[in-house]
Amino acid sequence: MSRPIEIGAVIRRVFRIYVDEAPVLMPAAAVVYVITGILTTVIASSGSGGLELLALVIDLVAGTVFTGIVVELVSELQQGRRGVGPSQLVRAVAPVLWQLIAVALIAGILEAVGFVLLIVPGLILVTFWAVVAPVVVIERTGALRALGRSRDLVRGHGWQVFGVILVLLVGVGLISLILASAGAAAGSAVGLVVRVVVGVLVAPISALAAAVLYFELRDRERERAGAPGHVYGDAPYGER
């Protein structure tokens, strides 16, 4: 029987990497969110429902692609390699870019349907698919297979995974909402700047949570199979 996931330990690891790797995370986030922040703000200001939906899709895809970049960084750290630059991370993720986009769209649509029909199914899908981007990047699977693989990894640890998501969503979400509201009240130009800055600062947190959870879940999977697990920061969690 594998050990349970410790919510507090996962969150501490997320913020430890956030601080230690800020020189890499922030430029990578800036590359993604400066562009998408400008696009989505301009689109949303048009007032068209169809264009606002497009802005949501852009945000969704950007978040998933950025998570893939962060997962590659954490994978490098797991293997004892530090000093990897943003450009190297982007090149490493490029081969699975379309799979990441596909999985972002599929998961996003189905999760949205789950929330619209009844909130609980949406929350279940968000939990089951919490590590879908890491699965695509590390295991090089297609979109549909990655969804099933993420569900299999999370199964048995669903409440702990949901706990991590909830704590970070509430904490980071409140801070983001306060900053974004203040920026919007100051005017459209300031609001755009604040939106981009908040995206750059906040995006690494949820992406790191997905990456850390993935490696923790892989560790528990190894334990269930009778193989020795690894403590975070030691040897890599298996080969690609």
N, C-alpha and C positions, 0 to 999 in steps of 0.2 A: 504494500500500500504506500502511495507516495505522500510526501509531506504537503500540508495545505499551503496555499499562497498567503504570505503575510502582507496585508494591505499597506501597513505603515512602512515596512521594509522596501516595498516596491516604490512607494512615493519618495522615500529618502534617496533611493538610488537614482530616480528620475532627476531630482533636483541637484544631486551631486554631479551627475554628468552634465546637466544644464550649466552649472557654474564652471566646471573644469573645461568643458569644450565650447564655451561661449564664443571664442575667436573663430571657430569653424561653423557653429550653428547659426550665428547671427548673419554672416555674409550669405550663407546658403538660403536662409529664410528671406533675406532682403531680395535676392535674385527672383524668388518665386512671388513674394507678396507685394513688392513694389509694383510689378507689372500687373498682377491680378487685382490688387487694390485699386489702382487707377481705373482699370477696365470696368470692374464691378460698380465702382462709385459713379462713373459716367453713365453706365447702362441703367443703374437704379434711379438716377436722377431724371431719366426720361419719362418716368411715370407709366410706362407701358407694362402691362401684366406679363406679356410674352417675353419682353426683354429682362424683366426682373427674374423670371424663371431661368433665363440664360445666365444671369449673374450668379444665381444659386448653383447652377451646374459648374460654372467656372470655379467658384469657391470650393466646391466639393472635389473636383478633379485636382485642383492645386493642392488641397490638403492631403490627398492620398499620395500624390507624386512626392510631395515634400516628406511625408512619412517614410516613403521608400528610401529617400536620400538619408534620412536619419537612421533608419534601420541598417543601412550599409555602414554608417559611421560606428554604430554600436557593435556591429559584427567585427569591424576592424579592431576595436578596443578589446573585444573578447579574445581576439587572437594575438593580443599584445602589441598591436601596431598603432602607434600614435603619430600625430603630425600629418594626418591625411587631410588634404585641402578640399575645399568645396568642389573645385573643378574635377578632381579625381572621383569624388563621390557621385557627381552627376554622370560622368562617363561610365561608372560601374553600373548605375541604374538604367542607363539608356537602353540596353537590350530588352528590358521588361517594361518599358514605358507604356506601350499599348496595352499590355496586360493590366498594369496599374490603372490606367484610364478606364478600361472595361470593367474591372472589378469595382471601381468607384461608382460608376453609373449603375451597375446592376444592384449593388448593395444599397446605394442611396435611394433608388426608386422603390425597392422592396421595403426598406425601413420606413420610408415616407408613407407607403400604403399601410404598413402595420400601425403607424401612429394615427393615421386618419381613421382607419376602421376601428381600432381599439388601441389604447396606449400600451397595454401590456405586451402584445405581440411585437410592437416596435422596439420596446426595451429588450425583449428577448433576442431579437435579431441583432441589435447593436452589441449586445454582450457576446453572442456566438461569433460574430464577425469582427471582434475587437482586434484580432491579430491577422486579418486577411492580407494587409499590405506586406507585413513581414514574411508571410508565407510565400507570396509572389516573389519577393526579392531574394530570399535565402534559399528557397526550395525550387525556384524557377518553374512554378506551375502555371497553368492557364487560369483564367478568371473563375470559371465554374468549379474547377477542382479545388482552387484555393478557398472558396467559400466553405466547401465541405471539410477541408483539412482544418480550417480555423475552428469550425464547430467541434471537430473531434478533439482538438487540443484543449479547448475551453471546457468541454464536458467533464463534470466532476469538480470543477473549480469555478462554476458560474457565479456563485454569490461573491466570491473574492474578486473576480474580474469586474463584476458589476460595481462592487464597492470602490475599487480604484477609479473606475470611470466616474462614479457619482461624486466622490470627494474632489477630484480634479475639475469636473464639470461645474460644480457649485462654486468652488473657490476661485478658479480662473475665470469662470463665466461672469461672476459678480464684478470682479475687477475690470474685465473687458467692457462690460456693460456701462459701468460708471465712467470709464475713460471715454468710450465712444459717445455717450450721451453728452458729456462735457464738451467734446469736440464738435458735435453737431450743433449744440447751442451757440458755439462761438462763430459759426458761419461755415459755408460749404468748403472753402479752401482749407480752413483749419480742420474741419471734419475729415477731409481727405487725408491730410497729413497724419492725424491721430489714428485713423483707420489703418493706415499702412504701418505705422509704428506699433500699434497694438498687435497687428498680425505678425509682425516680425518677432515681437517679444513673447507672444503667447503660443504661436504655432509649434515651437520645439517641445513644449511641455506635453501636449497630447501625443505628438509623434514619438517622443521618448517613452511615454507610457506604453504605447503599443509595442515598441521594440523590447523594452525590459520585460513586459508580460510574456512576449513570445519566447524569449530565452528561458524565462522561469518555467513556462509551460513545457517547453522542450525538455528541460531538466527533469520535470516530474514524469514525463513520458518515458524517459530513459530509466528512471527509478522503477516504474511499473514493469518495465521489460526486464528488470534485473541487472541493468548496466549501472555502473557507478555514476552518480550525478556530479555536477560541478558547482562550486560556489561562484557567484557572480564575480567576474574579474579574474578568474583563473583561466584554465584551458578553455578552448572554444567548445560550444555546445554541439559538437558533431560536425561533420563535413557537409559541404554543399553537394 
